[in-house]
């Protein structure tokens, strides 16, 4: 079937393959369709669960405590065990980067302070040159 999944309702009907449309009306045409035929659902139109970062972090913390198995946590929270393994792996691989970023922020702040000091010194020199030029123009024009 071309990216289509078929769902047979009440054990009656067969999947129809071939037609690839994106409209729900092509797949469902009322209650009669549910009673006697199969209902086709396009793969692209299925809803994907989206979890917040806070929820993922909470689950990963529970995984790292190892008080419960991955399968137990998956059953409790309604998330597939493979997804939990991916979240745990992503968290473990990104932990070193978290501390490196903190160090790089400190280095960036120090570099910014040095640059700022250099720029203020340059401003001071330029003001001195401008004042000198203003005074020398007044002397020459008198």
matplotlib code that plots the C-alpha trace (Angstrom):
import matplotlib.pyplot as plt

x = [0.0, 1.4, 2.0, -1.5, -2.5, -5.8, -8.0, -10.8, -13.8, -15.7, -13.7, -15.4, -13.8, -10.5, -7.9, -8.0, -4.6, -3.3, -5.1, -2.9, -5.0, -4.6, -8.3, -10.1, -13.3, -11.5, -10.9, -14.1, -17.6, -19.9, -21.1, -21.9, -18.2, -17.4, -20.0, -19.3, -16.0, -12.4, -11.3, -8.0, -5.9, -3.0, 0.3, 1.2, -2.0, -1.6, -1.0, 2.4, 2.7, 4.8, 6.3, 7.6, 11.3, 10.3, 8.4, 11.4, 13.7, 11.5, 11.4, 15.1, 15.8, 13.6, 15.5, 18.8, 17.7, 17.1, 14.3, 12.1, 12.8, 12.4, 9.4, 7.7, 8.2, 7.0, 3.8, 3.2, 3.7, 2.4, 5.7, 7.4, 10.5, 12.6, 11.7, 12.8, 16.1, 16.6, 15.9, 18.3, 21.0, 20.5, 20.7, 23.8, 25.6, 24.7, 25.7, 29.4, 28.3, 26.3, 29.4, 31.5, 29.0, 29.2, 33.0, 32.7, 30.2, 32.8, 35.5, 33.2, 32.4, 36.1, 36.8, 34.0, 35.3, 38.8, 37.3, 35.3, 38.3, 40.3, 37.4, 37.2, 40.9, 40.6, 37.8, 40.0, 42.9, 40.6, 39.1, 42.6, 43.4, 40.2, 40.8, 44.4, 43.3, 40.6, 43.2, 45.7, 43.0, 42.1, 45.8, 46.4, 43.2, 44.0]
y = [0.0, 3.4, 4.9, 3.9, 1.9, 0.0, -0.5, -3.1, -2.4, -5.2, -7.7, -6.9, -5.4, -5.4, -2.7, -0.9, 0.0, 2.4, 5.8, 8.2, 11.3, 13.7, 14.4, 12.7, 12.6, 10.2, 7.8, 8.2, 8.8, 8.4, 5.8, 3.3, 3.1, 2.2, -0.5, -2.5, -1.5, -0.8, 2.7, 3.8, 6.2, 7.9, 7.5, 11.2, 12.4, 10.5, 12.6, 12.4, 12.8, 15.7, 15.8, 18.9, 19.2, 19.2, 15.9, 14.3, 15.6, 14.2, 10.7, 10.7, 11.5, 8.6, 6.4, 7.5, 6.7, 3.1, 2.6, 1.3, -0.5, 1.2, -1.0, 0.0, 3.7, 3.3, 1.6, 4.3, 7.3, 5.8, 6.2, 3.5, 1.9, 2.7, 6.4, 6.3, 4.7, 7.4, 10.2, 8.7, 8.3, 11.9, 13.2, 11.2, 12.4, 16.0, 16.3, 17.1, 19.8, 21.4, 22.0, 23.0, 25.7, 27.1, 27.3, 28.9, 31.5, 32.5, 32.7, 34.8, 37.2, 37.7, 38.3, 40.8, 42.7, 42.8, 44.0, 46.7, 47.9, 48.1, 50.0, 52.5, 53.1, 53.7, 56.2, 58.1, 58.3, 59.5, 62.2, 63.4, 63.6, 65.5, 68.0, 68.5, 69.1, 71.5, 73.5, 73.5, 74.8, 77.7, 78.7, 78.6, 80.5, 83.4]
z = [0.0, -0.9, 2.5, 3.6, 6.6, 6.6, 9.6, 9.3, 11.4, 12.9, 10.9, 7.7, 4.6, 2.8, 2.3, -1.0, -2.3, -4.8, -4.3, -2.5, -1.6, 1.3, 2.0, 4.9, 2.7, 0.5, 3.4, 5.4, 4.0, 7.0, 9.4, 6.6, 5.8, 9.4, 9.6, 6.5, 4.9, 5.9, 6.8, 5.3, 7.2, 5.4, 7.2, 6.8, 8.6, 11.8, 14.9, 16.5, 20.2, 21.3, 24.7, 26.6, 27.5, 31.2, 30.8, 29.1, 31.8, 34.5, 32.8, 32.2, 35.9, 36.9, 34.4, 35.9, 39.4, 38.3, 40.8, 38.1, 34.8, 31.4, 30.7, 33.9, 33.3, 29.7, 30.9, 33.6, 31.2, 28.0, 26.1, 24.1, 25.8, 22.7, 23.0, 26.6, 25.7, 23.0, 25.6, 28.1, 25.5, 24.3, 27.9, 28.7, 25.5, 26.0, 29.7, 29.0, 26.5, 29.3, 31.4, 28.4, 27.5, 31.0, 30.7, 27.2, 28.6, 31.2, 28.6, 26.3, 29.2, 29.9, 26.2, 26.0, 29.0, 27.4, 24.2, 26.0, 27.8, 24.5, 22.9, 25.7, 25.5, 21.8, 22.4, 24.9, 22.4, 19.6, 21.9, 22.7, 19.0, 18.2, 21.0, 19.8, 16.2, 17.3, 19.3, 16.5, 14.0, 16.3, 16.7, 12.9, 12.1, 14.5]

ax = plt.figure().add_subplot(projection="3d")
ax.plot(x, y, z, "-o")
ax.set_aspect("equal")
plt.show()
